[in-house]
Amino acid sequence: MQHFDFKERNLISGPHLLGLLLVITGIFVLISPAFLSSGSSIEKVLAVGMVSIIIGLLIILTYKGTLIDFEEKRFKKYSSIAGFKFGEWKPLPHLSKIKVASKTYISRNTPNGISPTLSGKVTEFNTLIYSIDSEPIFLFTYPNQKESLKQAKRLAKGLEIDLD
């Protein structure tokens, strides 16, 4: 099956960052008895470390995405939990073109008294797939222009439509 798989996840922000931190914490807990002395039994250390790693991996491996099957001309918006993709296949609408566009905006996080209030310019590169009605059907966001253009070319070839 020749397909395109776009995963909507970012390991350095949101809940995926929490998952990454839990995995790192679990590893630290597991290796800490080697250089720290505590009154905890080895069973407690193993339990806390392993539970932290397992929960962290589950968070990291849970995300949403879009899968496009070029051969069968169908797509699926899915939720992936630990590698299992849940979603329903639907036929692709008639598509006319693919376009790559950039968008720059100022990003700010909400002050909450815990994390620092940061702001800055963010540029996203979007690959848009349009229907015959000139409405964008799919939007895939990438952090750099090179990757966005590479994926747009791949989609244009697989879907047999024009790239603007």
C-alpha positions as CSV (number, residue, x, y, z in Angstrom):
1,M,0.0,0.0,0.0
2,Q,1.6,3.3,-1.1
3,H,0.5,5.9,1.3
4,F,1.2,9.3,2.9
5,D,1.1,9.5,6.7
6,F,1.0,12.9,8.4
7,K,1.4,12.8,12.2
8,E,0.2,15.8,14.2
9,R,2.7,15.8,17.1
10,N,5.5,17.8,18.5
11,L,7.8,16.3,21.1
12,I,9.0,19.6,22.5
13,S,5.6,21.1,23.4
14,G,2.2,20.2,24.9
15,P,1.4,16.8,26.3
16,H,4.2,15.2,24.4
17,L,6.7,17.2,26.4
18,L,5.1,15.9,29.6
19,G,5.5,12.3,28.2
20,L,9.2,13.0,27.4
21,L,9.7,14.4,30.9
22,L,8.1,11.3,32.5
23,V,10.3,9.0,30.5
24,I,13.4,11.0,31.6
25,T,12.2,11.0,35.2
26,G,11.6,7.3,35.1
27,I,15.1,6.6,33.8
28,F,16.6,8.9,36.5
29,V,14.6,7.0,39.2
30,L,15.9,3.7,37.9
31,I,19.5,4.7,37.9
32,S,19.5,6.9,41.0
33,P,20.2,4.0,43.5
34,A,23.6,3.7,41.8
35,F,24.8,7.1,43.1
36,L,22.2,8.2,45.7
37,S,21.4,6.4,48.9
38,S,17.8,6.4,50.0
39,G,15.7,4.3,52.4
40,S,13.5,3.0,49.6
41,S,13.4,-0.6,48.7
42,I,14.5,-1.7,45.2
43,E,11.0,-2.8,44.5
44,K,9.6,0.7,45.1
45,V,12.3,2.2,42.9
46,L,11.6,-0.2,40.1
47,A,7.9,0.3,40.4
48,V,8.0,4.1,40.3
49,G,10.6,4.1,37.5
50,M,8.8,1.7,35.3
51,V,5.3,3.2,35.8
52,S,6.8,6.6,35.0
53,I,8.4,5.3,31.8
54,I,5.3,3.4,30.7
55,I,2.9,6.4,31.2
56,G,5.4,8.7,29.5
57,L,5.7,6.3,26.5
58,L,1.9,6.1,26.2
59,I,1.7,9.9,26.1
60,I,4.4,10.1,23.5
61,L,2.9,7.4,21.4
62,T,-0.6,9.0,21.4
63,Y,-1.3,11.4,18.6
64,K,-3.6,12.3,15.7
65,G,-2.9,12.2,12.0
66,T,-4.1,11.8,8.5
67,L,-3.4,8.8,6.3
68,I,-3.8,9.0,2.5
69,D,-3.8,5.8,0.4
70,F,-2.7,6.7,-3.2
71,E,-3.7,3.4,-4.8
72,E,-7.2,3.1,-3.4
73,K,-7.9,6.9,-3.5
74,R,-9.0,7.1,0.1
75,F,-8.0,8.8,3.3
76,K,-8.4,8.4,7.0
77,K,-8.2,10.9,9.9
78,Y,-7.0,8.8,12.8
79,S,-6.1,8.8,16.4
80,S,-3.1,6.6,17.2
81,I,-2.7,5.1,20.7
82,A,0.5,3.1,21.2
83,G,0.8,2.5,17.5
84,F,-2.8,1.4,16.9
85,K,-4.5,3.7,14.4
86,F,-8.3,4.2,15.0
87,G,-10.3,5.9,12.2
88,E,-12.6,5.3,9.3
89,W,-11.5,5.2,5.7
90,K,-13.3,7.6,3.4
91,P,-13.0,8.1,-0.4
92,L,-10.9,11.1,-1.5
93,P,-12.9,14.0,-2.9
94,H,-11.9,15.2,-6.4
95,L,-8.7,17.3,-5.9
96,S,-7.4,20.0,-8.2
97,K,-4.0,21.3,-6.8
98,I,-1.5,21.4,-4.0
99,K,0.0,24.6,-2.7
100,V,2.8,25.4,-0.3
101,A,2.4,28.6,1.7
102,S,4.1,30.1,4.8
103,K,2.5,31.9,7.7
104,T,4.3,34.0,10.2
105,Y,2.7,35.1,13.5
106,I,3.7,36.1,17.0
107,S,3.3,33.3,19.5
108,R,2.6,34.0,23.1
109,N,1.9,31.6,26.0
110,T,-0.6,32.5,28.7
111,P,1.0,33.7,31.9
112,N,0.2,31.2,34.6
113,G,2.6,32.0,37.4
114,I,4.6,28.8,36.9
115,S,6.2,28.8,33.4
116,P,7.9,31.8,31.9
117,T,5.8,34.1,29.7
118,L,7.5,33.8,26.3
119,S,6.7,35.3,23.0
120,G,8.3,35.4,19.6
121,K,7.8,35.1,15.8
122,V,6.9,31.7,14.5
123,T,6.9,30.8,10.8
124,E,5.0,27.7,9.7
125,F,5.0,26.1,6.3
126,N,1.7,24.7,5.2
127,T,1.0,22.2,2.5
128,L,-2.6,22.7,1.3
129,I,-4.6,20.3,-0.9
130,Y,-7.5,21.9,-2.7
131,S,-10.7,20.4,-4.1
132,I,-12.1,21.2,-7.5
133,D,-14.3,23.8,-5.7
134,S,-11.0,25.7,-4.7
135,E,-11.6,24.9,-1.0
136,P,-8.7,23.6,1.1
137,I,-9.5,20.0,2.0
138,F,-6.2,19.0,3.8
139,L,-3.7,21.2,5.7
140,F,-0.3,19.8,6.7
141,T,2.0,22.0,8.8
142,Y,5.8,21.6,8.8
143,P,8.5,23.5,10.7
144,N,10.6,24.2,7.6
145,Q,10.1,25.0,3.9
146,K,12.3,22.3,2.6
147,E,10.2,19.5,4.3
148,S,6.9,21.1,3.3
149,L,8.0,21.3,-0.4
150,K,9.3,17.7,-0.3
151,Q,6.1,16.4,1.0
152,A,4.0,18.5,-1.4
153,K,5.9,17.0,-4.3
154,R,5.4,13.5,-3.0
155,L,1.6,14.2,-2.6
156,A,1.4,15.8,-6.1
157,K,3.0,12.7,-7.6
158,G,0.9,10.2,-5.6
159,L,-2.4,12.0,-6.1
160,E,-1.6,12.9,-9.7
161,I,-2.5,16.6,-9.3
162,D,-0.6,19.8,-10.0
163,L,1.7,21.6,-7.5
164,D,1.4,25.4,-7.5
